[in-house]
Amino acid sequence: MMAEMINLKATNMTFSSVLRAVYKTYSVDTAFLSQKMKASIGLVKKWENGEALPSRKQYEDFSAMFAIPLSILLSCKEKE
């Protein structure tokens, strides 16, 4: 879906930091991600705040949507 690539370093990264990079790189927001990921805005906000992590399926969808290797997403920790 997205043509650009994000340069992420896989060491000790949180999913919320990945989201910040995605938001900045692709100029998307919580509402866009909520709609595309079929997740509530409240759940996406929990991802943003490091209070929750996506499911395996959501990681797979996110990986495909933003061309981020699934292995990087699965290595994300919850909180900084």
C-alpha positions in Angstrom: 0.0 0.0 0.0 2.7 2.5 1.0 5.6 3.1 -1.4 8.1 4.7 1.0 10.3 2.7 3.3 11.0 3.4 7.0 14.5 2.9 8.3 14.1 1.3 11.8 16.7 -0.2 14.1 15.5 -3.4 15.7 17.2 -3.1 19.1 15.0 -2.4 22.1 12.4 -0.7 20.1 8.8 -0.3 21.3 5.8 -0.6 19.0 4.8 3.0 20.0 8.2 4.2 18.6 7.4 2.4 15.4 4.0 4.0 15.3 5.6 7.5 15.7 8.0 6.8 12.8 5.1 5.6 10.6 2.9 8.6 11.5 5.8 10.9 10.6 7.0 9.2 7.5 3.5 8.5 5.9 1.6 11.5 7.4 -1.1 9.2 8.8 -2.8 9.4 12.2 -4.7 7.4 14.7 -8.0 7.5 12.8 -6.4 6.3 9.6 -4.6 3.4 11.3 -7.7 2.5 13.3 -9.7 2.2 10.0 -7.0 0.3 8.1 -6.2 -2.1 10.9 -9.9 -2.6 11.8 -9.2 -1.7 15.4 -10.9 0.8 17.7 -9.4 4.2 18.1 -9.1 3.4 21.8 -7.0 0.3 21.0 -4.7 2.2 18.7 -4.2 4.8 21.4 -3.2 2.0 23.7 -0.6 0.9 21.1 0.6 4.6 20.9 1.0 4.8 24.7 2.7 1.5 25.1 -0.2 0.0 27.1 -0.9 -2.8 24.6 0.5 -4.5 21.6 -1.2 -5.7 18.4 -2.1 -9.3 17.8 0.0 -11.4 15.5 -2.5 -10.9 12.7 -2.5 -7.1 13.3 1.3 -7.2 13.2 1.2 -9.1 9.9 -1.2 -6.6 8.4 0.8 -3.6 9.7 4.0 -5.2 8.3 2.4 -5.6 4.8 0.9 -2.1 4.9 4.0 -0.2 5.8 6.7 -2.5 4.4 8.2 -3.1 7.8 9.7 -6.6 8.3 7.5 -8.7 10.6 10.6 -9.8 12.5 11.2 -6.2 13.6 7.6 -5.8 14.8 7.6 -9.1 16.7 10.8 -8.0 18.5 9.2 -4.8 19.8 8.8 -4.6 23.5 5.8 -3.0 25.2 7.2 -0.1 27.1 10.4 2.0 27.1 
